[in-house]
Each structure stands twice: as structure tokens, then as C-alpha cells.
């Protein structure tokens, strides 16, 4: 069972948490997809109330749900997104070259999933070890020949692996730092498992991009912390680790890739990227509470806009379905109260999700072929971070006049035929089109949509 004692203190610096960053209400766990037999049963909802620490500016959830509740049967299989695989492949080529990794090196990846990333090192003959808490996913990795141990990572696991001679030349942690309740224990563990001359690389969503891009749907119970560069630098420094380089990546709506080493080993000089990003965040106000407080207002406004837009489409008898069943989609749909009253169904390429239902909203998940069978008027893109990939895959919906809606950062409607993007409720679009009289998406198209 989960721990019912919820700390009200910052998980990094220990100061009391007293400021709300955003409150997304009560929500189910965003990866707890339901089978048909569960639809008539009680479903647990937990608070999705995010705080910001006024001392270290770590944005964080209290530990409402224990990690073993969330991650032991995690439904997310990385290998199904081609965009993500390509990202992983390019990363491996880059670090192999930059750090001269070879058959004598040891790579360790924390939260290695099904081995989607480590496979590219294995193909180059470089020894790897995955550490993955979800047993069902680790089994898939082991079956593919990617050695993977089923463990949560922290000081204990790091000490055990170090004793087994598994200290890392390259220690990787992608999209895991946010998911760690014991942040200090996790970073301390990385320090223990890293060889004296070893390098850590980690990727995690960048708080600056979350705020700039209004990406409130990337907040969910599985993500306990949300990092600015300034805050993550402090956390690493507290554990004897120095970040010597940083890259800004487009993945997950804008991520950071940090490169760290032992502070006492100065073999990698600190690059100008680090200094530039640090001063950019300071200039943008990330060391002042005001920027954090503004975010909540914008989130509420986005909810009203999206719901208004969907209501305007339903008033015109449009059929709307979802595309994708990512965790972020569930935060968005549950916060906005969008259920089967708006979306008839959603689709996902992942066969493990097909035949199931979205948590909270109970929207059914079908294979993508369902869209060609039912020819809906609108697809609401839930994994907006790969919207280009989806728009390419689904451009044929224009054959029946179908269009796509991107909800974040602002609600936009995309017509594959005209390539034109519009925002706002349907009435507003029609009015603006009449006034401007130069829009490629003419009122006659809107009229056609309305006649359907
Ligand atoms: Zn703090």
C-alpha cells in the first residue's frame, strides 16, 4: 500500500512548501488505463496540486502516490514512437564519439525501459546495463538481449552495483529525474555509481519551456519534480557533481540534456552553454516567485478556451475523436472535463493500450485504423509534442474534410488541405474569415463543415 504520510517540505532543501504553482484538481494516475471489466468499479483519484519552494524554486508535487504504486506495471513502451527512437539513436552516436566509448566502457542507464536506447550501444559492441523498476518492461529488454535488473535506483542499488564492478563510464538517466520522490538519494546514488572519470547525461523536461509553452498537461502524479536549470545545478552541486555542459532539446515540448562529472575532477571544462542558460533563467525571473504565480492564471484560461471551442464544434454536430493516449492527454482531459460527451474515442499505435479505456474519462482506445472507418470531422491531437509526425501520418483525413486540433499551447485547428491554422471557437473563426476576406480557409469550408 502507499504511504499516507505526505511531507509538506521541499524534497530537495527541506523548507516548508507554502506556495501553489498550479492546482489541477483531483485526477486518476495518468497511465492507469482501464480494462472493460474495471469500468463499473471505484477508481482512485489523487490531488494534482503542484507547489513551488520559495527557497530553491523546485516546482514539485507532494508524494501523493508511492512510486511502486505507479511504476511496477508501467504501460509506457518507448519503442513505439519512431520520433523517439530516432532521438535515442542520434544521442548514442554523439556520446560514443564525444567520450570515446568502446568495448572496454560500461554504460549504465537508469529507467532503461525496454532497452530502446541501450540497443544502439549493444549494436556497437559496448557493454550496457539497464536498471528498470517495471518488471514487465525489464523482461522485454532482457528477452531482446539487453541485460536489465529490476530495481528502483537510489543509494542502495548504486552501492550494490558498484560492489559488482558495474561503475559507469557513462551513466544515463532520461526522463527519470522528475519521477524520483527521494531526489537527494537518487542523485547521491548516481555519484556513487559514477567512475572517477565518468560522465552523467540526463534529459528531463525544462521548466522554462513548460511555463513558456503553457504545458500544464505534462504535470502528472508520476512527475514529482519540475526543474529549472538553476535548481538542478544546485541539487547536483549538493552531491559533489558539477554540470559542465547543457543542451536544449525539442523533445517532450522542450527538454534539457545535462552533462555532469565529479566536482573534484576538472577534466571537462564548464562550457559557455552552462553560463548562458543560467543567466537566461535569472533574467527571465526564475529566482522570483512572480513568474510561477502567473502560470496558474494562464492554465485556467486555456481550459476555458479549449472547452468553448469543443462546445462550438459539437453545437455544429461535428464528430470529434482523440489521437493518441499519452499520459499528458489524461491530465488535459480530466482537468478540462472532456469525456465521451466530446470525444467518441481515441486511437493509439501501441497495441498494449488498444481495447482499454482512458483513466477518469473512460474514453475507449482503438487502433488508428478506426479513424479511416468512421471518418470523424476532427482529431484532437493529445501528444502535441509529436504533432508534426501525426499531421504527416493523418493528412489523408482531408479526403473527407477532416481537420486536426492541437490543444497546447493555445487551441489551434489545422486543415491538411490548406495548411492553415486557426485558433478560437468556430463562431469567431467564421467572423474573422468574413472580415479579413483573405483567409485560405473560407467561410464556405466552415459552412460545409456545418452541413455535415
Ligand atoms: Zn526547496
Boltz pocket constraint, residues with backbone or C-beta under 6 A from the ligand:
constraints:
  - pocket:
      binder: B
      contacts: [[A, 10], [A, 11], [A, 12], [A, 13], [A, 14], [A, 15], [A, 53], [A, 54], [A, 55], [A, 56], [A, 57], [A, 58]]
      max_distance: 6.0
